Each structure stands twice: as C-alpha cells, then as structure tokens.
Amino acid sequence: MTPARPLSDVERIDWVRLARTPNIGPVTFFQLLRKFKSASAALDALPELTRKSRRGKELVPPAAEEIAKELDLTRKYGAQILASCDPEYPPLLKALDPPPPVLTALGKMDLAAEPTVAIVGARNASAAGRKLARDISAALGKAGFVTVSGLALGIDGEAHAASLATGTVAVLGGAVDHVYPPQHERLYAEIAAKGLILSESPFGYRAKAQDFPRRNRIITGLSRGVVVVEAAERSGSLISARMAGEQGREVMAMPGSPLDPRSSGTNRLIRQGATLVRHADDILEVLESLPFSNVATNGDLFEGAPEPDLPQDLLTRIEHALSPHPMPIDEIARAAGATPAQCAAALMELELSGSATTLPGGLACRAI
C-alpha cells in the first residue's frame, strides 16, 4: 500500500498529527496524501477543507508540540512510533487497503516480518480450549511461525504464553503502556522483553469498547491465517474471522461439542466455509500451501505535484450516486461516469464535508 520511505523527525510529527486529526480515518488519510503528496501539505489544506465542510466542525489536528511530546514519551518508554511508509513497518499489514497510518511498537520489530499466524478465541475458554491453544501455539512456534493475538484472557493469553520462546506478537486496544487486562501484567512484561507489542492508539491512551474492532483488524492483517479455537455466537473472535476473510487471509476453526455454547461460533464458521482444523499439523498443512508474495507498494504516493481540485459537477454526480448501504468504489464511479481514481478523490472531499463515509475494503456510502 505505502512505499518504503523513511521520515525525518519533522515529517513524522506531521504524519502523526494528520493521522490523529478527528474525522480523518485511514482511508481519508491516504486520500489526503495522494492529493497533496505530503502530510505537511495536507495539514496546510485543512482550513480550506474545513471551510467547505457541512459538518460545522473545524478539522483541528493536534498541536505539533503535543505530538513531539508523545514521540519523546514513547522513546523514553523504550517504544517507537512507526509510519506505514517506514521500512520497519510490518509487511503484511502494509499490504492492507488501507493500513493503519501509525503504529506504536515495543519489543522485537523483526518478529512482525516473520511467517505469522493469529490464534484467537473465547475469554471464558474451557480447560480443553486452553490446552488446545497452548499446544498448537507451541507446535506452530517450533515450526517457525510467530503467534499473533490480542492479550485477552482465555485463548489469547494461553497462545502468547506458549509461544514466548519462539516469537509472539500482542496487539492492544489501548496504548502500549496500558496493560489490559491487569491480570496479564506479568505476561505483558514477558512479551515486552521477548516478543513484540503493537498498538494503533496514542501513548497513554486507555482502551474503550469501540477500540477492539480496530485491534482485531490489525491482528488479522498481521497474519497469514487466523485460527479460532473457541468462540460463542456473539464473540469478538467472529468479528476477527470476518475481517480476516475480507483481507484475504485464511480462516481456520476448531470444531467443538454442539452442547457447548463456547463452540457454537466456531462450528458456525466451519458451516460457512472456514477450514476445519483439529491440531497443529492441520494448521501447518494449510499455512504451508499459502503463497507469501512480496508486498506491492504504490511508488507515486509522494511523487509529483498536488492533484488539482475536482470539478464541482463531478463531486455532485458522485454524491448523488452514493447509497445508504456500502458499495464498491468502482460501482459508484461507474454510476457517476467517473474513473475509480476520480471517485476515490471525490469521496475524500465528500467525507470531510460530512456527505460520505468511506470504509476499509474499497467501500463507501452516504453519511447518515
């Protein structure tokens, strides 16, 4: 998605300021970069974009001093803030459309570039589910795979603990300095020392419920495949499985008793087409069949002159083509008589004005 391009300290501050600006999500962030060719130029354009906005709210980025302080606190903690254009940024995550513009990393960054597999499941896992998570995580580690999970109670914690020696990555909903749940304080310290901790949240931030879907998207985006060990019908692990499918990742599920509600979600995933796996050998067979291609980059993201403003009649046609339900950008462009590139640029302006909502996966809809 993003070309490898190391940032200077000033550029990094601008990049993080733009990423942290309210109402600018990852999709809009990269559209702004494509239009203005740098985070600095996009920040300079925000007052004019605010003037056009129908939201009645000013697009105010955090102060440069605030971000500089965050960078300093992060470094003192032993962590680093990565932009998605940094060479060290996880390659599989970089391939998402769009990737998280900013990640904070604590620990061994090279683990995110190794072959990876996510292991997720129920917080109130059964004893059998916990043992399965430990066994498959340890076996996959010995086979050369790094385990990715979310540091939650239950399956996540078992998978992390069993793979400390071979490589584990914990993705947090809150900041890298926020240990959640508190019961995993010791496990957190061990992962920080031996593995890798990642977060999309600003340093010092405490997680809220709405942050965990974003965390789950990073877990699956980091991984070649996702294994769901136990999950109830309304489990967050099922959200992870759906996201993994949308990202083109292999979804695997371990079957369980139809009498155990903690297996109802995994059994349903299998009925819907997830690969049934019984143990680590089944998972390895699936993983070893997957291609591991190099991540393509968009080399013109930062190059050339800023793109000209779109004609008002084109913006109007694209706005009229929007549906209340998310639709592929290609379909919206076809209905409006525009190219996909013109449509993507127009949607950025329409989102900032409050008329459209863009979503990961190349979808957009009318703002509600």
Secondary structure, DSSP 8 states (H G I E B T S, - for coil): --------HHHHHHHHHHHTSTT--HHHHHHHHHHHSSHHHHHHHHHHHHHH-SSS-------HHHHHHHHHHHHHTT-EEEETTSTTS-HHHHTSSS--SEEEEEE-GGGGGS-EEEEE--TT--HHHHHHHHHHHHHHHHTT-EEEE---TTHHHHHHHHTTTT-EEEEESS-TT--SSGGGHHHHHHHHHHSEEEESS-TT----GGGHHHHHHHHHHT-SEEEE----TT-HHHHHHHHHHHTT-EEEE----TT-GGGHHHHHHHHTT-EE--SHHHHHHHHHTS--------TTSS-SS------HHHHHHHHHH--SS-EEHHHHHHHHT--HHHHHHHHHHHHHTTSEEEETTTEEEE--
